[in-house]
Amino acid sequence: MELKDRIVVVTGAASGIGRAMCLRFAREGTRHIVCVDINLDGAQATADEIGGTAFRVDVGKADEIVALIDTVERDIGPIDLFCSNAGISVAGGVEVSDDGWQRIWDINVMSHVWAARTLVPRMTARGGGYLLNTSSAAGLLNQIGSAPYGVTKHAAVGLAEWLAMSYGDQGITVSVLCPQAVRTEMTRGHEDHVASIDGMMEPEPVAEACVQAIREESFLVLPHKEVLGYMRAKTENYDRWIGGMRKLNRRFGGFEG
């Protein structure tokens, strides 16, 4: 899909990858970009830079996502591309409270579900549409130091796979973004930890990788090319891979982002 003349929604647009997406997509000649974040001032700053529209939305609440989509499609036009990008991290393992698990589950997984539940019927009725869901390399591998992050990002990949295989014949294209460490608020202060073992990437190359994936309609978006090799090693010998992850856990077990 070409982005020219498209209506695009990006969540998590106040900073980091979301902001970089908005700026990069605008250079492709989009018709309109809707910049969404719980931080309205940040979303508005991004929107002002590209002539877009800003909305304050807590993506961990279904009614707010539904209201966002309803408002955009009523007042701006049919959404061509919805980038479900907002996410959070919670440090710790199974001892994390139920409230902590539920909050990250709602933001990192259910936000994708709610967007798809609302948009897929509309997109299929008008002949197609595009969903770009942000997961993480942690969704393909795992996350040292954060069970909630690793688990929810795995679920996000699984959902994207399911959407792609279930609705591809109805014109719905799905991509899932799975970077390693990117210089964002989430990784601030963790530059020397495990997710940045192959280097800390700036948000702009991640957004560029998204543009290329959308143009080629590629499912898996891997800005860090090393991740593909790690995936292959994991599937080739799971026990050996777990052993390697145990070594990383001994070294980086305190990582929080």
Phi and psi in degrees as GROMACS dihedral restraints (atoms count N, CA, C in turn):
[ dihedral_restraints ]
;  ai    aj    ak    al  type     phi  dphi    fc
    3     4     5     6     1   -88.9    20    10
    4     5     6     7     1   142.6    20    10
    6     7     8     9     1   -83.7    20    10
    7     8     9    10     1   -14.0    20    10
    9    10    11    12     1   -58.5    20    10
   10    11    12    13     1   130.9    20    10
   12    13    14    15     1    66.8    20    10
   13    14    15    16     1    18.7    20    10
   15    16    17    18     1   -96.7    20    10
   16    17    18    19     1   152.2    20    10
   18    19    20    21     1   -97.1    20    10
   19    20    21    22     1   124.1    20    10
   21    22    23    24     1  -126.6    20    10
   22    23    24    25     1   139.7    20    10
   24    25    26    27     1  -117.2    20    10
   25    26    27    28     1   132.9    20    10
   27    28    29    30     1  -128.4    20    10
   28    29    30    31     1   121.5    20    10
   30    31    32    33     1   -91.7    20    10
   31    32    33    34     1   157.2    20    10
   33    34    35    36     1    68.6    20    10
   34    35    36    37     1    35.0    20    10
   36    37    38    39     1   -87.0    20    10
   37    38    39    40     1    -2.6    20    10
   39    40    41    42     1   -73.0    20    10
   40    41    42    43     1   -25.8    20    10
   42    43    44    45     1  -160.5    20    10
   43    44    45    46     1   177.4    20    10
   45    46    47    48     1    59.7    20    10
   46    47    48    49     1  -139.4    20    10
   48    49    50    51     1   -62.0    20    10
   49    50    51    52     1   -42.3    20    10
   51    52    53    54     1   -60.4    20    10
   52    53    54    55     1   -45.2    20    10
   54    55    56    57     1   -63.7    20    10
   55    56    57    58     1   -43.4    20    10
   57    58    59    60     1   -61.7    20    10
   58    59    60    61     1   -38.9    20    10
   60    61    62    63     1   -58.1    20    10
   61    62    63    64     1   -49.2    20    10
   63    64    65    66     1   -58.2    20    10
   64    65    66    67     1   -47.1    20    10
   66    67    68    69     1   -64.9    20    10
   67    68    69    70     1   -41.5    20    10
   69    70    71    72     1   -70.9    20    10
   70    71    72    73     1   -42.4    20    10
   72    73    74    75     1   -61.8    20    10
   73    74    75    76     1   -37.9    20    10
   75    76    77    78     1   -60.3    20    10
   76    77    78    79     1   -34.4    20    10
   78    79    80    81     1   -68.5    20    10
   79    80    81    82     1   -15.2    20    10
   81    82    83    84     1   -84.6    20    10
   82    83    84    85     1    -2.2    20    10
   84    85    86    87     1    85.2    20    10
   85    86    87    88     1    33.3    20    10
   87    88    89    90     1   -59.1    20    10
   88    89    90    91     1   153.6    20    10
   90    91    92    93     1   -71.9    20    10
   91    92    93    94     1   -44.5    20    10
   93    94    95    96     1  -161.0    20    10
   94    95    96    97     1   140.4    20    10
   96    97    98    99     1  -119.8    20    10
   97    98    99   100     1   128.2    20    10
   99   100   101   102     1  -100.4    20    10
  100   101   102   103     1   118.6    20    10
  102   103   104   105     1  -100.3    20    10
  103   104   105   106     1   116.9    20    10
  105   106   107   108     1  -119.2    20    10
  106   107   108   109     1   135.0    20    10
  108   109   110   111     1  -164.9    20    10
  109   110   111   112     1   156.8    20    10
  111   112   113   114     1   -70.4    20    10
  112   113   114   115     1   -21.8    20    10
  114   115   116   117     1   -92.5    20    10
  115   116   117   118     1    93.7    20    10
  117   118   119   120     1   -64.7    20    10
  118   119   120   121     1   -40.1    20    10
  120   121   122   123     1   -59.2    20    10
  121   122   123   124     1   -42.6    20    10
  123   124   125   126     1   -66.8    20    10
  124   125   126   127     1   -41.7    20    10
  126   127   128   129     1   -63.5    20    10
  127   128   129   130     1   -38.8    20    10
  129   130   131   132     1   -67.1    20    10
  130   131   132   133     1   -37.9    20    10
  132   133   134   135     1   -62.0    20    10
  133   134   135   136     1   -42.1    20    10
  135   136   137   138     1   -64.2    20    10
  136   137   138   139     1   -46.4    20    10
  138   139   140   141     1   -61.0    20    10
  139   140   141   142     1   -40.5    20    10
  141   142   143   144     1   -62.0    20    10
  142   143   144   145     1   -33.7    20    10
  144   145   146   147     1   -70.5    20    10
  145   146   147   148     1   -26.1    20    10
  147   148   149   150     1  -119.5    20    10
  148   149   150   151     1     4.3    20    10
  150   151   152   153     1    71.9    20    10
  151   152   153   154     1    32.6    20    10
  153   154   155   156     1   -99.1    20    10
  154   155   156   157     1  -163.0    20    10
  156   157   158   159     1  -124.1    20    10
  157   158   159   160     1   141.0    20    10
  159   160   161   162     1  -111.8    20    10
  160   161   162   163     1   143.0    20    10
  162   163   164   165     1  -134.3    20    10
  163   164   165   166     1   140.7    20    10
  165   166   167   168     1   -91.7    20    10
  166   167   168   169     1   119.7    20    10
  168   169   170   171     1  -140.8    20    10
  169   170   171   172     1   134.3    20    10
  171   172   173   174     1   -91.8    20    10
  172   173   174   175     1   105.2    20    10
  174   175   176   177     1   -71.1    20    10
  175   176   177   178     1    -7.3    20    10
  177   178   179   180     1   -81.7    20    10
  178   179   180   181     1     7.9    20    10
  180   181   182   183     1  -127.2    20    10
  181   182   183   184     1   119.3    20    10
  183   184   185   186     1   -58.3    20    10
  184   185   186   187     1   -43.5    20    10
  186   187   188   189     1   -64.0    20    10
  187   188   189   190     1   -30.8    20    10
  189   190   191   192     1   -73.3    20    10
  190   191   192   193     1   -35.1    20    10
  192   193   194   195     1   -68.2    20    10
  193   194   195   196     1   -44.0    20    10
  195   196   197   198     1   -61.2    20    10
  196   197   198   199     1   -43.8    20    10
  198   199   200   201     1   -63.5    20    10
  199   200   201   202     1   -39.3    20    10
  201   202   203   204     1   -58.9    20    10
  202   203   204   205     1   -51.2    20    10
  204   205   206   207     1   -63.3    20    10
  205   206   207   208     1   -43.4    20    10
  207   208   209   210     1   -58.9    20    10
  208   209   210   211     1   -44.5    20    10
  210   211   212   213     1   -67.2    20    10
  211   212   213   214     1   -44.9    20    10
  213   214   215   216     1   -62.1    20    10
  214   215   216   217     1   -45.8    20    10
  216   217   218   219     1   -71.3    20    10
  217   218   219   220     1   -26.0    20    10
  219   220   221   222     1   -79.2    20    10
  220   221   222   223     1   -43.9    20    10
  222   223   224   225     1   -97.7    20    10
  223   224   225   226     1   -23.9    20    10
  225   226   227   228     1  -115.3    20    10
  226   227   228   229     1   -49.1    20    10
  228   229   230   231     1   149.5    20    10
  229   230   231   232     1   175.4    20    10
  231   232   233   234     1   -61.3    20    10
  232   233   234   235     1   134.5    20    10
  234   235   236   237     1   -77.7    20    10
  235   236   237   238     1   122.8    20    10
  237   238   239   240     1   -87.8    20    10
  238   239   240   241     1   -38.3    20    10
  240   241   242   243     1  -136.2    20    10
  241   242   243   244     1   124.5    20    10
  243   244   245   246     1  -115.5    20    10
  244   245   246   247     1   117.3    20    10
  246   247   248   249     1  -101.7    20    10
  247   248   249   250     1   101.5    20    10
  249   250   251   252     1   -86.5    20    10
  250   251   252   253     1    87.6    20    10
  252   253   254   255     1  -108.0    20    10
  253   254   255   256     1   -26.1    20    10
  255   256   257   258     1   -62.5    20    10
  256   257   258   259     1   142.2    20    10
  258   259   260   261     1  -161.2    20    10
  259   260   261   262     1   164.9    20    10
  261   262   263   264     1  -136.0    20    10
  262   263   264   265     1   168.6    20    10
  264   265   266   267     1  -126.5    20    10
  265   266   267   268     1   147.6    20    10
  267   268   269   270     1  -129.5    20    10
  268   269   270   271     1   123.6    20    10
  270   271   272   273     1   -76.2    20    10
  271   272   273   274     1   149.7    20    10
  273   274   275   276     1   116.8    20    10
  274   275   276   277     1  -179.0    20    10
  276   277   278   279     1  -115.3    20    10
  277   278   279   280     1  -137.6    20    10
  279   280   281   282     1   -69.7    20    10
  280   281   282   283     1   -12.6    20    10
  282   283   284   285     1   -77.4    20    10
  283   284   285   286     1   -10.3    20    10
  285   286   287   288     1   -57.5    20    10
  286   287   288   289     1   139.3    20    10
  288   289   290   291     1   -61.7    20    10
  289   290   291   292     1   157.7    20    10
  291   292   293   294     1   -58.1    20    10
  292   293   294   295     1   -38.0    20    10
  294   295   296   297     1   -63.0    20    10
  295   296   297   298     1   -40.2    20    10
  297   298   299   300     1   -64.6    20    10
  298   299   300   301     1   -45.0    20    10
  300   301   302   303     1   -61.8    20    10
  301   302   303   304     1   -42.7    20    10
  303   304   305   306     1   -66.3    20    10
  304   305   306   307     1   -40.9    20    10
  306   307   308   309     1   -63.6    20    10
  307   308   309   310     1   -45.7    20    10
  309   310   311   312     1   -70.6    20    10
  310   311   312   313     1   -32.6    20    10
  312   313   314   315     1   -63.5    20    10
  313   314   315   316     1   -43.8    20    10
  315   316   317   318     1   -63.5    20    10
  316   317   318   319     1   -42.1    20    10
  318   319   320   321     1   -78.1    20    10
  319   320   321   322     1   -45.5    20    10
  321   322   323   324     1   -84.1    20    10
  322   323   324   325     1   -19.3    20    10
  324   325   326   327     1  -123.7    20    10
  325   326   327   328     1   -58.2    20    10
  327   328   329   330     1   -65.1    20    10
  328   329   330   331     1   -27.7    20    10
  330   331   332   333     1   -59.5    20    10
  331   332   333   334     1   -37.7    20    10
  333   334   335   336     1   -67.5    20    10
  334   335   336   337     1   -41.2    20    10
  336   337   338   339     1   -61.7    20    10
  337   338   339   340     1   -48.5    20    10
  339   340   341   342     1   -63.8    20    10
  340   341   342   343     1   -39.3    20    10
  342   343   344   345     1   -64.8    20    10
  343   344   345   346     1   -45.5    20    10
  345   346   347   348     1   -66.3    20    10
  346   347   348   349     1   -41.5    20    10
  348   349   350   351     1   -57.9    20    10
  349   350   351   352     1   -37.2    20    10
  351   352   353   354     1   -81.6    20    10
  352   353   354   355     1   -40.6    20    10
  354   355   356   357     1   -88.9    20    10
  355   356   357   358     1   -36.2    20    10
  357   358   359   360     1   -57.0    20    10
  358   359   360   361     1   -46.3    20    10
  360   361   362   363     1   -61.1    20    10
  361   362   363   364     1   -37.3    20    10
  363   364   365   366     1   -69.2    20    10
  364   365   366   367     1   -44.3    20    10
  366   367   368   369     1   -64.5    20    10
  367   368   369   370     1   -43.0    20    10
  369   370   371   372     1   -65.3    20    10
  370   371   372   373     1   -35.9    20    10
  372   373   374   375     1   -64.7    20    10
  373   374   375   376     1   -30.1    20    10
  375   376   377   378     1  -102.3    20    10
  376   377   378   379     1    12.3    20    10
  378   379   380   381     1   103.5    20    10
  379   380   381   382     1    -3.2    20    10
  381   382   383   384     1   145.3    20    10
  382   383   384   385     1   174.1    20    10
  384   385   386   387     1   179.6    20    10
  385   386   387   388     1   178.7    20    10
  387   388   389   390     1  -132.7    20    10
  388   389   390   391     1   132.8    20    10
  390   391   392   393     1  -118.0    20    10
  391   392   393   394     1   124.2    20    10
  393   394   395   396     1  -115.2    20    10
  394   395   396   397     1   110.0    20    10
  396   397   398   399     1  -106.0    20    10
  397   398   399   400     1   130.0    20    10
  399   400   401   402     1   -87.7    20    10
  400   401   402   403     1   120.7    20    10
  402   403   404   405     1  -110.6    20    10
  403   404   405   406     1  -119.4    20    10
  405   406   407   408     1  -178.0    20    10
  406   407   408   409     1   160.4    20    10
  408   409   410   411     1   -57.4    20    10
  409   410   411   412     1   -26.0    20    10
  411   412   413   414     1   -63.1    20    10
  412   413   414   415     1   -22.6    20    10
  414   415   416   417     1   -77.5    20    10
  415   416   417   418     1   -16.3    20    10
  417   418   419   420     1  -104.5    20    10
  418   419   420   421     1   -27.6    20    10
  420   421   422   423     1  -113.5    20    10
  421   422   423   424     1   -91.5    20    10
  423   424   425   426     1   174.6    20    10
  424   425   426   427     1  -176.7    20    10
  426   427   428   429     1  -128.2    20    10
  427   428   429   430     1   111.3    20    10
  429   430   431   432     1   -60.2    20    10
  430   431   432   433     1   129.1    20    10
  432   433   434   435     1    88.4    20    10
  433   434   435   436     1    -6.0    20    10
  435   436   437   438     1  -147.7    20    10
  436   437   438   439     1    94.7    20    10
  438   439   440   441     1   -62.9    20    10
  439   440   441   442     1   -44.4    20    10
  441   442   443   444     1   -59.7    20    10
  442   443   444   445     1   -37.7    20    10
  444   445   446   447     1   -68.5    20    10
  445   446   447   448     1   -49.2    20    10
  447   448   449   450     1   -60.1    20    10
  448   449   450   451     1   -43.5    20    10
  450   451   452   453     1   -67.2    20    10
  451   452   453   454     1   -46.2    20    10
  453   454   455   456     1   -69.2    20    10
  454   455   456   457     1   -33.8    20    10
  456   457   458   459     1   -71.9    20    10
  457   458   459   460     1   -33.4    20    10
  459   460   461   462     1   -60.2    20    10
  460   461   462   463     1   -44.2    20    10
  462   463   464   465     1   -62.8    20    10
  463   464   465   466     1   -37.3    20    10
  465   466   467   468     1   -64.0    20    10
  466   467   468   469     1   -39.2    20    10
  468   469   470   471     1   -65.5    20    10
  469   470   471   472     1   -44.6    20    10
  471   472   473   474     1   -59.7    20    10
  472   473   474   475     1   -40.9    20    10
  474   475   476   477     1   -64.8    20    10
  475   476   477   478     1   -43.9    20    10
  477   478   479   480     1   -60.5    20    10
  478   479   480   481     1   -42.3    20    10
  480   481   482   483     1   -59.0    20    10
  481   482   483   484     1   -45.9    20    10
  483   484   485   486     1   -63.6    20    10
  484   485   486   487     1   -42.5    20    10
  486   487   488   489     1   -62.6    20    10
  487   488   489   490     1   -42.8    20    10
  489   490   491   492     1   -64.3    20    10
  490   491   492   493     1   -42.0    20    10
  492   493   494   495     1   -80.3    20    10
  493   494   495   496     1   -22.5    20    10
  495   496   497   498     1   -90.4    20    10
  496   497   498   499     1   -29.4    20    10
  498   499   500   501     1  -119.8    20    10
  499   500   501   502     1     2.5    20    10
  501   502   503   504     1   -59.5    20    10
  502   503   504   505     1   -36.8    20    10
  504   505   506   507     1   -71.6    20    10
  505   506   507   508     1   -14.7    20    10
  507   508   509   510     1   -99.0    20    10
  508   509   510   511     1    12.0    20    10
  510   511   512   513     1    92.6    20    10
  511   512   513   514     1     8.4    20    10
  513   514   515   516     1   -92.7    20    10
  514   515   516   517     1   121.6    20    10
  516   517   518   519     1  -101.5    20    10
  517   518   519   520     1   138.3    20    10
  519   520   521   522     1  -129.3    20    10
  520   521   522   523     1   134.7    20    10
  522   523   524   525     1  -125.7    20    10
  523   524   525   526     1   149.8    20    10
  525   526   527   528     1  -126.7    20    10
  526   527   528   529     1   125.5    20    10
  528   529   530   531     1   -92.1    20    10
  529   530   531   532     1   124.5    20    10
  531   532   533   534     1  -132.4    20    10
  532   533   534   535     1    71.0    20    10
  534   535   536   537     1   -83.3    20    10
  535   536   537   538     1   161.8    20    10
  537   538   539   540     1   -83.3    20    10
  538   539   540   541     1  -145.4    20    10
  540   541   542   543     1   -65.8    20    10
  541   542   543   544     1   130.4    20    10
  543   544   545   546     1  -125.7    20    10
  544   545   546   547     1   142.5    20    10
  546   547   548   549     1   -73.0    20    10
  547   548   549   550     1    95.4    20    10
  549   550   551   552     1  -137.7    20    10
  550   551   552   553     1  -179.8    20    10
  552   553   554   555     1   -62.3    20    10
  553   554   555   556     1   -32.3    20    10
  555   556   557   558     1   -64.9    20    10
  556   557   558   559     1   -34.3    20    10
  558   559   560   561     1   -97.5    20    10
  559   560   561   562     1    -0.9    20    10
  561   562   563   564     1   -58.9    20    10
  562   563   564   565     1   128.3    20    10
  564   565   566   567     1    87.3    20    10
  565   566   567   568     1    -1.7    20    10
  567   568   569   570     1  -121.1    20    10
  568   569   570   571     1    29.3    20    10
  570   571   572   573     1   -64.6    20    10
  571   572   573   574     1   -21.3    20    10
  573   574   575   576     1  -105.5    20    10
  574   575   576   577     1    17.3    20    10
  576   577   578   579     1  -100.6    20    10
  577   578   579   580     1  -175.8    20    10
  579   580   581   582     1   -62.8    20    10
  580   581   582   583     1   -38.0    20    10
  582   583   584   585     1   -64.3    20    10
  583   584   585   586     1   -20.9    20    10
  585   586   587   588     1  -101.3    20    10
  586   587   588   589     1    21.6    20    10
  588   589   590   591     1   -61.2    20    10
  589   590   591   592     1   -27.0    20    10
  591   592   593   594     1  -105.0    20    10
  592   593   594   595     1    17.4    20    10
  594   595   596   597     1   104.6    20    10
  595   596   597   598     1   151.5    20    10
  597   598   599   600     1   -94.4    20    10
  598   599   600   601     1   116.0    20    10
  600   601   602   603     1   -88.3    20    10
  601   602   603   604     1   144.6    20    10
  603   604   605   606     1   -76.4    20    10
  604   605   606   607     1   156.8    20    10
  606   607   608   609     1   -64.0    20    10
  607   608   609   610     1   -29.2    20    10
  609   610   611   612     1   -62.4    20    10
  610   611   612   613     1   -44.9    20    10
  612   613   614   615     1   -64.1    20    10
  613   614   615   616     1   -28.8    20    10
  615   616   617   618     1   -65.8    20    10
  616   617   618   619     1   -45.2    20    10
  618   619   620   621     1   -62.4    20    10
  619   620   621   622     1   -37.8    20    10
  621   622   623   624     1   -62.6    20    10
  622   623   624   625     1   -41.9    20    10
  624   625   626   627     1   -61.8    20    10
  625   626   627   628     1   -35.1    20    10
  627   628   629   630     1   -66.4    20    10
  628   629   630   631     1   -42.5    20    10
  630   631   632   633     1   -59.0    20    10
  631   632   633   634     1   -45.1    20    10
  633   634   635   636     1   -64.6    20    10
  634   635   636   637     1   -41.4    20    10
  636   637   638   639     1   -64.4    20    10
  637   638   639   640     1   -41.7    20    10
  639   640   641   642     1   -63.9    20    10
  640   641   642   643     1   -42.2    20    10
  642   643   644   645     1   -62.2    20    10
  643   644   645   646     1   -40.1    20    10
  645   646   647   648     1   -90.4    20    10
  646   647   648   649     1    -7.3    20    10
  648   649   650   651     1    55.3    20    10
  649   650   651   652     1    47.6    20    10
  651   652   653   654     1   -86.5    20    10
  652   653   654   655     1   138.0    20    10
  654   655   656   657     1   -70.2    20    10
  655   656   657   658     1   -53.7    20    10
  657   658   659   660     1   -97.4    20    10
  658   659   660   661     1   123.5    20    10
  660   661   662   663     1  -108.7    20    10
  661   662   663   664     1   113.1    20    10
  663   664   665   666     1  -122.0    20    10
  664   665   666   667     1    87.0    20    10
  666   667   668   669     1   -60.3    20    10
  667   668   669   670     1   -34.8    20    10
  669   670   671   672     1   -92.6    20    10
  670   671   672   673     1   105.5    20    10
  672   673   674   675     1   -65.4    20    10
  673   674   675   676     1   -22.8    20    10
  675   676   677   678     1   -61.1    20    10
  676   677   678   679     1   -25.3    20    10
  678   679   680   681     1   -61.6    20    10
  679   680   681   682     1   -34.8    20    10
  681   682   683   684     1   -61.4    20    10
  682   683   684   685     1   -41.2    20    10
  684   685   686   687     1   -64.5    20    10
  685   686   687   688     1   -39.6    20    10
  687   688   689   690     1   -64.6    20    10
  688   689   690   691     1   -39.2    20    10
  690   691   692   693     1   -61.4    20    10
  691   692   693   694     1   -43.8    20    10
  693   694   695   696     1   -65.0    20    10
  694   695   696   697     1   -40.7    20    10
  696   697   698   699     1   -63.8    20    10
  697   698   699   700     1   -37.7    20    10
  699   700   701   702     1   -63.3    20    10
  700   701   702   703     1   -47.4    20    10
  702   703   704   705     1   -75.9    20    10
  703   704   705   706     1   -25.1    20    10
  705   706   707   708     1   -70.6    20    10
  706   707   708   709     1   -40.0    20    10
  708   709   710   711     1  -151.8    20    10
  709   710   711   712     1    91.3    20    10
  711   712   713   714     1   -62.0    20    10
  712   713   714   715     1   -41.6    20    10
  714   715   716   717     1   -63.2    20    10
  715   716   717   718     1   -41.9    20    10
  717   718   719   720     1   -65.1    20    10
  718   719   720   721     1   -38.9    20    10
  720   721   722   723     1   -64.2    20    10
  721   722   723   724     1   -43.1    20    10
  723   724   725   726     1   -60.2    20    10
  724   725   726   727     1   -40.3    20    10
  726   727   728   729     1   -59.9    20    10
  727   728   729   730     1   -41.9    20    10
  729   730   731   732     1   -65.7    20    10
  730   731   732   733     1   -38.2    20    10
  732   733   734   735     1   -67.7    20    10
  733   734   735   736     1   -33.2    20    10
  735   736   737   738     1   -63.2    20    10
  736   737   738   739     1   -39.1    20    10
  738   739   740   741     1   -62.7    20    10
  739   740   741   742     1   -43.7    20    10
  741   742   743   744     1   -64.2    20    10
  742   743   744   745     1   -36.8    20    10
  744   745   746   747     1   -63.7    20    10
  745   746   747   748     1   -39.1    20    10
  747   748   749   750     1   -64.2    20    10
  748   749   750   751     1   -31.3    20    10
  750   751   752   753     1   -86.5    20    10
  751   752   753   754     1   -38.4    20    10
  753   754   755   756     1  -122.2    20    10
  754   755   756   757     1    22.1    20    10
  756   757   758   759     1   -58.5    20    10
  757   758   759   760     1   -15.5    20    10
  759   760   761   762     1   -91.7    20    10
  760   761   762   763     1     5.9    20    10
  762   763   764   765     1   -63.6    20    10
  763   764   765   766     1   138.4    20    10
  765   766   767   768     1  -118.6    20    10
  766   767   768   769     1    -4.2    20    10
